[in-house]
Amino acid sequence: MTPSTKNVALVSAAILAVAGGAGYMAAQYAMHHGPTLSSYGNEVGGSFRLMDATTGTMTDQTFHGRWMVVLFGATHCAQDACEPALRNMSAALDQVDPSKRNAVIIFVSLDPDRDDADHLREYGAAIGPRVVAGTAAPLSLVDLAKEYHAPIEKVDDPEWTYTMKMSPRFVIMDPNTRYRGTVDANQSTQDMAAHLATIMKKAD
């Protein structure tokens, strides 16, 4: 190898090392901090980016054109409250959106350490096809929960060590990601359906 060739090789190696290091740092930052969220001018809710139940990513734009009904909780949910709330909301949406094409439930897990893609997929599938479950890195979840006015509260549990409390309300976002209101997560199916119909009618 001539001196000039050797110098070119060394420079190339240095460039690759710097690029690789920068890429690694960017990946680590994204993993721990996530993208900056946008409220889109809403008083509640806005953009999001989550790891979905297929190990891919989903954002608010994935569901553009559909109503999004957003609930925070976990598969290990305090007082087992999340599953009944999700089932009631799914049944309520079946009443106001019988085609099942115009609305989706976004279930955000606040427990990324236990709720991996496989667990989220099984949990959502057991409830129904309307439920799309996802999670994110802890710091990203903190920012997202603030955006949607959802508390993050860990509760001691004798069986599971801890559980996560469900947010008290579903946040309703219209097909253009505009905040339209909330529905109490503890309501019956019929009360949820009536409240949803009122919210959606006002948005027409």
Disulfide bonds with the S-S distance in Angstrom:
Cys77-Cys82 2.08
